[in-house]
């Protein structure tokens, strides 16, 4: 660890002067992290925190094999896509092999935002339309084009509101569904909200370019879509001439345990899949995968060039990440550990009535905290106190959802049984004391 660097207060002050004013800092007592090691983040005093939040270090922080491949490729060559190299093709083949058949053409970029922006451009090129249907409280990235389709941004302070070409459909949160909806019909009932937007569009003589949604909405509060939902929505959007885009930036790469891609849990195949965050285990890499037909529509004569997207180093890292997920059976691990955590959190909920809902899949987990189970009024402050208490006890987690009352857990895919025991002990204490 490092005791030679700047003090926490000094950095906080310097950030205010030197960096953008609207960066945020986690926790009231900010953490100065100097090293990462697997599931651990280590602060300047040498204290190790169990990281249950960061879904970028998919294989764990500072994974030695990723560092090795990064260093080796960087020492050899790093060029852009205008020169030929093997790695980008090896990677495209390996990545598309994890996806269903029509999804065979890759676009490599550097951030999830770039992948989603490219997806919007492709949907526009393919359909000749601009109108998009997005889910309430969705977040798809920080570019202008994505703030426009992200209610999580445009609805909040500083946002400019919903633009005219964006149609907001209900967040399909089964836990907060109207009480008179039969559970078996949640998928169909929530899909009606998308049909309503399509009808409103048609009434104005408009047609959609597409629909975009996370296959398990994360910023929406760790939502597991009700069965049948995406099947209904994808069918209706396609019938109206639009493309369907699955944002797998948070939930892809086996995180949900049951499948490599979260859309697979709904039994659908999107037209475009976007990926980011865990794809490079921390290296700035992101991707889009689509069909040959859509890629053809996008190839309208204008060159697509991305200075860093698809460079040799990024592709070597992406390839290694896929190899390790498969070799170390990390999807299966996420499923096993996730199932155990869900069962134990359900038992915790028997003792703490403020846990209204335990949900998730694999290592994508949420605890929806309520004032009481009848009203389901969000217990936002309590959720914040528990996350704060957990930090004091050495475990990092976060909150999210429209009311910021859902405790959000997305640990690395190497999370072990011992790590799960540790997390549960800390949750027990945090619920008892916070
Ligand atoms: N889509 C989703 C679902 C995300 O969570 C994020 C990032 N939080 C993005 C897109 C944008 O990714 P990036 O920050 O890499 O641009």
Boltz pocket constraint, residues with backbone or C-beta under 6 A from the ligand:
constraints:
  - pocket:
      binder: B
      contacts: [[A, 110], [A, 111], [A, 112], [A, 113], [A, 114], [A, 116], [A, 139], [A, 140], [A, 141], [A, 142], [A, 214], [A, 218], [A, 247], [A, 249], [A, 250], [A, 276], [A, 277]]
      max_distance: 6.0
